[in-house]
């Protein structure tokens, strides 16, 4: 199970998804206060306000759970490939949540944080896992053809 490279990619992706909960997507200035946005919360340093993003938190924990579930579906490669595609879509949706919040807030200036780059790394890891699952499936199909 873990000896397959796609399982390692998925395990790394689940660790990155957990890290994404605390990594800052962006920081910006609203009026004279700094605001830091993570998947977990946005913090206004000037006023001390903290807003929790329940939908984004649920999405991140769901992505972590589906990633770990995908590792244990190693017997069903077709379903594993389908779950990888869902994980890619969920990661893109996570990015869309953060960008939507960025553009609906009146920032005078903003800077992208490490979380934005971590999402692109996650997409590469999920696509790599999908590629290796497909490669494994093609290998099994070719050996089945040889037996017949």
NORPEUR-V384487 format. One record per residue. N is the residue number from 1. SS is DSSP state (@ for helix, = for strand, . for the rest). OMEGA is omega in whole degrees, -180 to 180 (none if undefined). Layout:
BEGIN
n: (N;N)
ss: (SS;SS)
omega: (OMEGA;OMEGA)
END
This chain:
BEGIN
n: (1;2;3;4;5;6;7;8;9;10;11;12;13;14;15;16;17;18;19;20;21;22;23;24;25;26;27;28;29;30;31;32;33;34;35;36;37;38;39;40;41;42;43;44;45;46;47;48;49;50;51;52;53;54;55;56;57;58;59;60;61;62;63;64;65;66;67;68;69;70;71;72;73;74;75;76;77;78;79;80;81;82;83;84;85;86;87;88;89;90;91;92;93;94;95;96;97;98;99;100;101;102;103;104;105;106;107;108;109;110;111;112;113;114;115;116;117;118;119;120;121;122;123;124;125;126;127;128;129;130;131;132;133;134;135;136;137;138;139;140;141;142;143;144;145;146;147;148)
ss: (.;.;.;.;@;@;@;@;@;@;@;@;@;@;@;@;@;@;@;@;.;.;.;=;=;=;=;=;=;=;.;.;=;=;=;=;=;=;.;.;=;=;=;=;.;.;.;.;.;=;=;=;.;@;@;@;@;@;@;@;@;@;@;@;@;@;@;@;@;@;@;.;.;.;.;.;@;@;@;@;@;@;@;@;@;@;@;@;@;@;@;@;@;@;@;@;@;@;@;@;@;@;@;@;.;.;.;.;=;=;=;=;.;@;@;@;@;@;@;@;@;@;@;@;@;@;@;@;@;@;@;@;@;@;@;@;@;@;@;@;@;@;@;@;@;@;@;.)
omega: (-178;-179;178;-174;180;176;177;177;-179;177;176;179;178;176;177;177;177;178;-179;178;-176;-179;-179;175;178;172;-178;179;171;-170;179;-177;176;178;177;-178;171;177;-177;-174;168;-174;174;-174;-178;-177;179;180;176;178;178;-178;-173;-179;179;177;179;178;-179;178;176;178;177;-180;180;177;178;177;-180;178;-176;175;-174;178;-177;-175;179;179;178;177;179;179;177;177;176;178;176;179;178;178;176;177;176;177;179;176;-177;180;177;179;178;-176;176;176;-178;178;172;172;178;179;178;-180;-176;-179;178;178;179;177;178;175;178;179;178;180;179;178;177;177;178;-180;-178;175;178;178;178;179;177;178;179;178;-179;178;176;177;-180;-180;-175;none)
END
